[in-house]
Amino acid sequence: MNDRLLPAVSFQGVTRRYGAVTAVNDVSLDIAQGEFFALLGSSGSGKTTLLMLLAGFDKPTEGRVLMSGTSVTEVPPHRRQIGVVFQNYALFPHLTAAENVAYPLKMRGIGRAEREERVKAALSLVNLTERGASYPSQLSGGQQQRVALARALVFGPSLLLMDEPLGALDRRLRDQMQLELKRIQGELGITVIYVTHDQSEAMAMANRIGIMAHGQLLQVADPETIYALPSDHFVARFLGECSILKVTSIDGGRGYEIAGARQALPSVTSKPFDIVVRPENVSVHSAAAQATGNVFEVPATIRDITYLGAGWRVTLTLPDGQSLLATIVRGDEIAGYLGPGKPVFARWAPTSVAVLPAEGSS
């Protein structure tokens, strides 16, 4: 079979235990050739351990790791043809940027003339052609990150692993580097596996996201799907803000009720369920504003208001005591009416909710 048709990476039933602690628990995952894949999770979720198993810096207790269909579980790191970039760039302070980038080529016995050509191309790729003679201490954090990226790419790896590479940068530089990483990945067509705890990074760059918690892979999907249709309560809460509301099932699971307001569901749900509503899908209206079209409407009271610059984040209290988040943008008809304690109506489209098994149900 053509290697391009095989997954770039396959984790097959991979588990890693450290004594009584299970850091990675029975993970199976295929990552396609040329994919930008993000592993997203909080500290201790197992995402970095999974990356280290792939890089060869650790070995699984159980299961196999494959690259292009071939097991690399017993292959040492230097033979896996993988580039790695960490949050700590680990540049040699006594070497120039160009010398740092050339180091992997020198270790591989590449001749001087070819080394110089490859280093020149790698520095050009990361827009650092003019800084090759600079030492790390003379470079900004963003420039050091680019040198580390060029060093990871200069020997032509088939796979690039990145572990929180932008964590040490400020927000502006991080946003810039996100665009640069996507550009470089697109130009090279290289497979990238990117570990982060930052939801916005994963959403902005990845073709698919895998969310991890307690060593388990909870859900894998493209950013739009995983945001709109989370698999469980943890994923819903972890990926962006949301309100998870307890509802009463009606009509044999064909709809739900909150505080006397009823709404049909697109499909029948036979087991107890909760609904997930994202704040940007909730509109807030005064009592005088009439509902139009097929929308769900429930009375509420404004509890808190947070100014966001482009608008406001409003916390509402529903008649049954549950909290509901809503986003109000500038120019919205309710903007001039906002105030704690004021009665309003919250509305959302029936298709904008996600349905999850009720928390605590089997």
Protein Blocks (a to p, Z undefined) as FASTA:
>chain_A
ZZklpcfbdcehiacdehjbcfbghiacdddehiacdddddehilmmmmmmmmnopaccf
bdcddeehiacklpcfklnopacddfblopafkbcfklmmmmmmmmnopafklmmmmmmm
mmmmnopmmmmmpcfklpcfklmmmmmmmmmmmnopabdcdehkllmpcfklmmmmmmmm
mmmmmmnopacddddfbfklmmmmpmbdcddeehiafbgcdfklmmmmcfblklmmmnoc
adddddddeehhpacceehiacddfbdcfbdcdddddfklpccddfklccedjddddddd
dfbdcdehjaccdddddfkopacdddddehiaklmmgcghiacdddddfklpccdddehi
ZZ
